[in-house]
Amino acid sequence: MTSTKVKLLEISNKDELLTLLTQPASNKEMIKELTDRDIPSASTYIFFTGKKNNDLMTRAEKKLNLFLSKVALKEEIILIKVRLNNDQFGPGRPFGTDKHFRVYNIPKLIKWKQAPKLCLGEITNWALLRLMFESDILQNDLKQVPCSPDTLCPCTIDSDPDLHMSIDTTDSLTLPCGPLPRSERKIPPTPKLSLKKQKKSKKGKQSKKGKKNKKGTKGKKGKKGKGKSKGKGSKKGKKGKSNKKK
């Protein structure tokens, strides 16, 4: 990736705060910018959130040339642009072709707590996501939206019929959750050969076997011949010695 200047954007809209990094935090310039701003830990995500047709979102669109209102989502969306570990992207869905730009259908402003190691089935579990994140909601919002684990809704990013955007699931399969068990692995079926090809393959195998057998017999004969000649020579030598003694 070509290194460009790092831009940090902070927009305050009443009680909302937008903090955004415009590219992945895998290069040295981004990490320097993060450390200069006294961000708590190296595994923290910088994020922004906003509702559809909201002033915060429209202002972000103008500054970043992102058209977030084109994403047809009923609820709040959270778009995360930054991760310090380039090889682990965490849960969520890629937005467009950018792997570092993730879409979450979670109606709350959240901060990344630690780098998760979740399997594909655990990504859509709302309660597990709540354990991995810490909330940044004001007290007024907490009164309106209950935060108990019993009343939390499941993540509907896969089942939403109004979700019109390109979703790439190849990256989510490469999460650090270990290899799939053998029962779940999809092994492609072996292609069936035609009758002509089957006959040719059989003939080839037979000819190879015949060549191997011939080589084996030649080697055995050669070894036997050498042994016999040595034996005869030794007998003649013994007879000559006995005649001399006489």
C-alpha positions in Angstrom: 0.0 0.0 0.0 1.1 3.5 -0.8 1.8 5.6 2.3 -0.3 8.8 2.5 -0.6 11.5 5.1 -2.6 10.4 8.1 -5.7 12.5 8.8 -7.6 12.4 12.1 -11.0 13.9 12.1 -13.0 14.8 15.2 -16.6 16.1 14.8 -18.7 16.9 17.8 -22.5 17.1 17.2 -24.2 17.8 20.5 -23.4 14.7 22.6 -21.9 12.6 19.7 -18.2 12.4 18.9 -16.7 11.2 15.6 -13.1 10.1 15.7 -11.8 8.6 12.4 -8.6 7.4 10.8 -8.9 7.4 7.1 -6.7 4.3 6.4 -5.6 1.1 8.2 -3.2 1.5 11.1 -0.6 -0.9 9.9 2.1 1.6 8.8 4.5 3.5 11.0 2.9 7.0 10.4 -0.4 5.8 11.7 1.1 4.2 14.8 3.0 7.5 15.5 -0.2 9.5 15.2 -2.0 7.1 17.6 0.8 7.3 20.3 1.0 11.1 20.0 -2.7 11.3 20.9 -2.4 9.2 24.1 -4.8 6.4 23.0 -5.0 3.9 25.8 -3.6 0.7 24.2 -2.2 -0.4 20.9 -5.2 -2.7 20.2 -7.8 0.2 20.4 -10.0 0.9 17.4 -10.8 4.4 16.2 -14.4 4.4 14.9 -17.3 6.6 14.0 -21.0 6.0 14.0 -24.2 7.7 12.9 -27.8 7.1 11.9 -29.2 7.4 8.4 -30.1 11.0 7.4 -28.1 12.3 10.4 -26.1 15.5 10.5 -23.1 13.6 11.9 -23.2 11.2 8.9 -23.6 13.9 6.3 -20.7 15.9 7.7 -18.5 12.8 7.6 -19.6 12.2 4.0 -18.5 15.6 2.9 -15.1 15.4 4.6 -14.2 11.9 3.6 -16.0 11.5 0.2 -18.0 8.5 1.6 -21.6 8.1 0.7 -22.9 6.3 3.8 -26.6 7.1 3.1 -26.5 4.7 0.1 -26.3 1.8 2.6 -29.9 0.8 3.1 -29.9 -0.1 6.8 -32.8 0.4 9.1 -30.8 0.7 12.3 -27.6 2.6 13.3 -24.5 1.4 11.6 -21.0 1.4 13.0 -18.1 1.6 10.4 -14.7 0.7 11.7 -11.7 1.7 9.6 -8.7 1.0 11.8 -6.9 -2.0 13.1 -3.3 -2.1 14.3 -2.8 -5.8 13.6 -3.0 -6.1 9.8 -3.4 -9.9 9.7 -6.4 -10.0 12.1 -9.4 -8.0 11.1 -11.8 -9.2 13.8 -15.6 -9.8 13.4 -17.8 -7.9 11.1 -18.4 -7.6 7.4 -16.2 -5.8 4.8 -17.7 -2.7 3.3 -17.2 -2.8 -0.5 -13.7 -3.9 -1.4 -11.8 -2.5 1.5 -11.0 -5.2 4.1 -10.2 -2.7 6.8 -13.6 -1.0 6.5 -16.1 -3.0 8.6 -19.9 -2.8 8.9 -21.7 -3.7 12.2 -25.4 -3.7 12.6 -25.2 -2.8 16.3 -27.3 0.2 17.4 -24.8 1.5 20.0 -21.6 3.5 20.0 -18.9 1.0 21.1 -15.2 0.9 21.6 -12.9 -2.1 20.9 -11.8 -3.6 24.2 -9.3 -6.3 23.0 -8.5 -8.3 19.9 -11.0 -11.2 19.7 -10.5 -14.7 18.5 -14.0 -15.7 17.5 -15.1 -18.4 15.2 -17.5 -17.8 12.3 -20.6 -18.9 14.3 -19.8 -16.7 17.3 -19.5 -13.5 15.3 -23.3 -13.2 15.0 -23.8 -13.8 18.8 -24.8 -10.4 20.3 -24.0 -11.4 23.9 -20.5 -12.4 23.0 -20.0 -9.2 21.1 -21.1 -7.2 24.1 -18.5 -8.9 26.2 -15.8 -8.0 23.7 -16.8 -4.3 23.5 -17.4 -1.6 26.1 -20.3 0.8 25.8 -20.0 4.6 25.3 -23.7 5.4 25.7 -24.9 8.3 27.7 -27.2 7.8 30.7 -30.2 9.2 28.7 -29.6 6.5 26.0 -29.3 3.8 28.6 -32.8 4.6 29.9 -34.3 4.1 26.5 -32.3 1.0 25.4 -31.9 -1.8 28.0 -28.5 -3.3 28.2 -29.3 -6.6 29.9 -28.1 -9.7 28.1 -31.7 -11.2 28.1 -33.2 -8.4 26.1 -30.4 -8.0 23.5 -31.4 -8.6 19.9 -29.5 -10.9 17.6 -27.3 -9.4 14.9 -29.4 -9.1 11.7 -26.8 -8.1 9.2 -27.2 -11.4 7.3 -31.0 -11.6 7.4 -31.8 -8.0 6.6 -33.7 -7.9 3.2 -33.0 -4.2 2.8 -29.2 -4.6 3.0 -28.0 -3.7 -0.5 -24.2 -3.8 -0.6 -21.4 -6.2 -1.7 -20.4 -8.5 1.1 -17.3 -10.6 0.9 -17.2 -13.5 3.3 -13.8 -14.9 2.3 -11.9 -12.7 4.8 -14.2 -13.7 7.7 -13.3 -17.4 7.1 -9.6 -16.6 7.8 -10.2 -15.7 11.4 -7.8 -17.2 14.0 -10.3 -19.8 15.2 -8.3 -22.9 14.2 -8.9 -25.4 11.4 -12.4 -26.8 10.6 -13.1 -30.3 11.8 -13.1 -33.1 9.2 -16.8 -33.5 9.2 -17.3 -29.8 8.2 -14.7 -29.7 5.6 -16.0 -29.5 2.0 -13.9 -31.9 -0.2 -14.5 -31.4 -3.9 -15.6 -34.6 -5.7 -13.0 -36.3 -7.9 -13.7 -35.9 -11.6 -14.8 -39.1 -13.4 -12.5 -40.2 -16.3 -13.9 -41.4 -19.6 -13.5 -45.0 -20.6 -10.6 -44.3 -23.0 -8.7 -42.4 -20.4 -9.3 -45.2 -17.9 -7.9 -47.8 -20.3 -4.9 -45.7 -21.0 -4.2 -45.2 -17.3 -4.4 -48.9 -16.7 -2.1 -49.7 -19.6 0.4 -47.2 -18.3 0.4 -48.7 -14.8 0.9 -52.2 -16.2 3.8 -51.1 -18.4 5.5 -49.4 -15.4 5.1 -52.6 -13.3 6.6 -54.7 -16.1 9.6 -52.5 -16.3 10.2 -52.6 -12.6 10.0 -56.5 -12.6 12.6 -56.7 -15.5 15.0 -54.5 -13.6 14.7 -56.6 -10.5 15.5 -59.9 -12.3 18.5 -58.4 -14.1 20.0 -57.3 -10.8 19.5 -60.7 -9.2 21.1 -62.6 -12.1 24.2 -60.4 -12.1 24.7 -60.9 -8.4 24.5 -64.7 -8.7 27.0 -64.9 -11.6 29.6 -62.9 -9.7 29.3 -65.1 -6.7 29.9 -68.3 -8.7 33.0 -67.0 -10.5 34.6 -66.1 -7.1 33.9 -69.6 -5.8 35.5 -71.4 -8.7 38.6 -69.3 -8.5 39.0 -70.1 -4.8 38.8 -73.9 -5.5 41.4 -73.7 -8.2 43.7 -71.9 -5.9 43.3 -74.5 -3.2 44.2 -77.4 -5.7 47.3 -75.6 -6.8 48.6 -75.2 -3.3 48.0 -78.9 -2.6 50.0 -80.0 -5.7 53.0 -77.8 -4.7 53.1 -79.5 -1.3 53.3 -82.9 -2.9 
